[in-house]
Amino acid sequence: MSEKIAMTKLKEIFTQDYQISADRIAELVQICDELNETLSSQESPEIDFYLHLLQNLRLFFNSEFLFLSNRISKAINNYQKVQEGISTIQKDFPEVYSRWQYDIDRLLLRTDARVQNIRAQTSFEENDLAQAEILYTEAIKRYSNELEFEQKSQDYFHYFDSLRNIYYVTGLLYNLRGISSSNSSEMYQALRFFRKARFLGQETSNKDFDKTRVQIISLGIQKLEKQAEKFFSTGIIQSENEIYDKASKEYSKSAQLYRSLSKIQSNIEYELQELIQMSSYYEALAKDHMSKDNNELAAVNFTNARKTLDGMLSKLPSEELSASFQPQIYYFDAMTKFCNAVVEYDQLMPEAIAHFNEATTLLEGAKQKAEESNNTPLIEGCTEAINKLNSYQNIAEIMFQTDGLSEE
């Protein structure tokens, strides 16, 4: 190979597109070695310049290979050596350097951007998100400097590669912001830029695109979970304050969110939570009807609460968990009987007394079970219901006994 052919090949290396294939980079390294061997045998006052240039060009390709292989700690050391080596060439061979200035300066701008890119990635992996955001922003500026440099020289061959890097790193920046602020809108912006980078051939953006989509889904699930828990907590507070109509609405909204979560991600926990919320919804409706003396509807809703809880028990993975909900089942059965007995009482039916007694027995059993499991809300609910039942029992016994005497 003659010196002239070697110069032509060197120019071709500079003017071709940046390589993102490890195999192609290996080929370029081999070409650099062949050119180095050819030029080493030549006698020319400029040979030292070209040998130094080839040495740094080879080092740049090695750096690119390491960078694309995600071996970033080794890559940054090599990139920094490239910067130092080219600085020496500029100083020692100013005249020859001027003839290759555009190609070398473009290479320096890319190296500079890569160094910032790696520093940002390192900070991100170390969970220093604030520093990573600063460095990703700086990396985008460095790639933009390269883009402007290429545009001024109408080097659109390399221009689109720089644009590809700008889109990709901008996607990483938005993704980082989305993670640090738990903001899905930032992550959607990341997807937009990953798509642009992918359109220009950035293959690694596929993995980041998919990863970001998973993060968006995960973030959405977390927000839905928090909102569902908030509705449930509000429902409990309103139930404690006996605002049952509003409590039922909160439980219903919580159940709807858990139903949505089940559709997004199949999870037995979401199914169980939906049933728990619906059981609470029917219970709140029943108590609201009781407070309005509509005991027929109250009985229907206590029955619905019991059936919903039964459906949940069938899905529980262990008998121990099922047993922990049995006191609540007894409570719903007792309250259904209680409400039906009140309807009978209002209709002056003497059998109401026997049904009040049965309801009392069930409530006392539920209370005992609740005490064994330290279920304070259920204990209080049973105690309150028993006190009400005692009042009904006393009045009913007097009323029906008096009716009996008058008939005699």
Summary of the structure (lengths in Angstrom):
residues: 408
radius of gyration: 38.2
end to end distance: 133.0
largest distance: 139.6
contacts: 1311
relative contact order: 0.04
helix: 87%
strand: 0%
